[in-house]
Amino acid sequence: MTDQSGFQDKSFWLSSREYKPGDSLSGDIKVDVAIVGGGFTGLSSAYHLKKVEPGLNIALLEDCVIGFGASGRNGGFNMTLFGMTLSLTALRFGKAKTREAHLYMERAVDTLKNLVEELNIDCDYEHPGFLRVATSEKYKKRILHEIELAHSLGLSGIDWMEPEQVREQVNSPQYLGAWWEPRCGLVNPAKLAWGWKEVLLNQQVQIFENSPVTTIKRKTGQFQLETPGGQVTADRVILATNAYSHLIPQIKRKQVPAWTYIVLTEPLSDKQLESIGWQNRQGIEDARNLVHYYRLTHDNRLLMGGRDVSLSFGKNMDLDYNEGTFDGLEKDVVEIFPGLKGIEFTHRWGGPVSITMDMAPAMGTIGGRNMVYSLGCMGHGVSLTHLNGQTAADLILEKETDLTDAFFVNRTTLPWPGEPLRNLVSKAILGYMHIEDKIYDPKQT
């Protein structure tokens, strides 16, 4: 069980408004569908199930509080990236499926944007677009190759910005050009998760916080989900567990968690904002394997995340703090924007993301169509989880739709090995990514 007291300390977002956790499960209940996980995947799944079949009896079970995991700790980018890059997706799945993946992600971005507007969810949503910036000549070549591939696949809305054009938008001496894509939004993810909770309660979804699922058993055609306070008997189950999926026996080898880290500045003054010239508040990533991602918050704090990740051993999920990475990120902020020298940092936090062996999302069914899983968002899941929720709803209702026909649904996933080999393999992959980043941009440490 995760202690829900002090959840506000897990990220700036989780402290950005008052939130009172709901009741935990007490006693035994029977439902049509049980959803394990109170992040975006689980919340979206419940919404879409109720939208299609309002009479369904649904229980959503969350270990701590709604949005406690990656959904309340990420950078808040509603973006189109599927997996790592278009090139890696094409290498793994071929060009036709790469095009399909990007179109799915475009639909995911639009789905989230439209739902926020339609349901009037208060989450500081804005839609300023996305820049993937080149910080070395080799990264510039990588981005240009990605854009060329996108255009060869018939994808639109992705263009190259020359260095002077980028600096008119965001003024950093490091920028040598950028991928520009207007289809990207920014959001306060914790407020989004809590807004979803309000929507679901109005739909009569039962939500139980501080209710970790300790075991899932199948008996006489039904599932029994045990929690410390009671048992849920369900006809169908959705495992919306992403980075925590290795704790569930049915899917434990499909992904591993990796921790990414974020630092946040004090609100920028008008003079500081002028020095960085961030004209239109775009979300920004660079082209490293271990990317930097950064944005402005609603109150004009600068959020910087990425740089490095941490890896766990076994079931350990307590890697939310990495002083070395935090220090490096704070240094990176000033190197990217020299005008912010002396800026105060007010928050540091980390959280787990879900990583598959082949660096691509996966979802599907287990033992028929009565249990559905979704995982492997690769740190870009804000948009993906929302459309995956609709896909999961279609799967659990045994509907055949264009979403359930997506190539990554019920795909064969490469299994992670068991420990200690899992840890060695993941460290080897991470080491390679570090080496390649160093080769592509030696000035970055």
DAGI-V356000 format. One record per backbone hydrogen bond with DSSP energy under -0.5 kcal/mol. NH is the residue of the N-H (numbers start at 1). CO is the residue of the C=O. If there is no record, write none. Layout:
NH | CO
NH | CO
//
This chain:
7 | 4
9 | 6
10 | 7
11 | 8
15 | 12
16 | 13
21 | 19
27 | 229
29 | 231
31 | 233
32 | 57
33 | 57
34 | 236
35 | 59
36 | 238
37 | 35
37 | 61
43 | 39
44 | 40
45 | 41
46 | 42
47 | 43
48 | 44
49 | 45
50 | 46
51 | 47
52 | 48
53 | 49
56 | 53
58 | 56
59 | 33
60 | 206
61 | 35
61 | 59
62 | 60
62 | 208
67 | 38
68 | 65
72 | 69
73 | 70
74 | 70
78 | 76
78 | 185
79 | 77
83 | 81
84 | 359
89 | 85
90 | 86
91 | 87
92 | 88
93 | 89
94 | 90
98 | 94
99 | 95
100 | 96
101 | 97
102 | 98
103 | 99
104 | 100
105 | 101
106 | 102
107 | 103
108 | 104
109 | 105
110 | 106
111 | 107
112 | 108
113 | 109
114 | 110
115 | 111
116 | 112
117 | 113
118 | 114
119 | 115
120 | 116
121 | 116
122 | 120
123 | 121
126 | 186
129 | 184
130 | 181
131 | 283
132 | 179
133 | 131
133 | 285
134 | 177
135 | 133
138 | 440
140 | 136
141 | 137
142 | 138
143 | 139
144 | 140
145 | 141
146 | 142
147 | 143
148 | 144
149 | 145
150 | 146
151 | 147
152 | 148
153 | 149
154 | 151
155 | 150
159 | 180
161 | 178
165 | 162
166 | 162
167 | 163
168 | 164
169 | 165
169 | 166
170 | 166
171 | 276
172 | 170
175 | 172
176 | 134
176 | 177
178 | 161
179 | 132
180 | 159
181 | 130
184 | 182
185 | 78
186 | 126
187 | 76
188 | 123
189 | 187
192 | 188
193 | 189
194 | 190
195 | 191
196 | 192
197 | 193
198 | 194
199 | 195
200 | 196
201 | 197
202 | 198
203 | 199
204 | 201
205 | 200
206 | 58
207 | 205
208 | 60
209 | 23
209 | 207
210 | 64
211 | 62
214 | 212
214 | 226
215 | 226
217 | 224
219 | 217
219 | 222
222 | 219
223 | 234
224 | 217
225 | 223
225 | 232
226 | 215
226 | 224
227 | 230
228 | 212
230 | 227
232 | 225
233 | 29
233 | 231
234 | 223
234 | 232
235 | 31
235 | 32
236 | 32
237 | 370
238 | 34
239 | 372
240 | 36
240 | 238
241 | 239
242 | 374
244 | 241
245 | 242
247 | 244
248 | 245
249 | 247
251 | 248
252 | 248
252 | 249
254 | 251
256 | 355
258 | 353
259 | 310
260 | 351
261 | 308
262 | 349
263 | 304
264 | 347
265 | 302
266 | 344
268 | 300
273 | 269
274 | 270
275 | 271
276 | 272
277 | 273
278 | 273
279 | 169
279 | 277
283 | 129
284 | 294
285 | 131
286 | 292
287 | 133
291 | 289
293 | 305
294 | 284
295 | 303
297 | 301
300 | 297
303 | 295
303 | 301
304 | 263
305 | 293
306 | 261
307 | 291
308 | 306
310 | 259
312 | 257
316 | 313
326 | 322
327 | 323
328 | 324
329 | 325
330 | 326
331 | 327
332 | 328
333 | 329
334 | 330
335 | 331
336 | 332
337 | 333
340 | 337
341 | 338
343 | 340
346 | 264
347 | 264
349 | 262
351 | 260
353 | 258
355 | 256
357 | 414
359 | 356
362 | 375
363 | 408
364 | 373
366 | 371
372 | 237
373 | 364
374 | 239
375 | 362
378 | 354
380 | 377
384 | 380
385 | 381
386 | 382
386 | 383
387 | 383
388 | 384
389 | 385
390 | 386
391 | 387
392 | 388
393 | 389
394 | 390
395 | 391
396 | 392
397 | 393
398 | 395
399 | 394
401 | 399
405 | 401
406 | 403
409 | 406
410 | 363
410 | 408
411 | 363
411 | 408
413 | 411
415 | 413
416 | 253
421 | 418
422 | 418
424 | 420
425 | 421
426 | 422
427 | 423
428 | 424
429 | 425
430 | 426
431 | 427
432 | 428
433 | 429
434 | 430
435 | 431
436 | 432
437 | 433
438 | 434
439 | 435
440 | 436
441 | 437
444 | 441
//
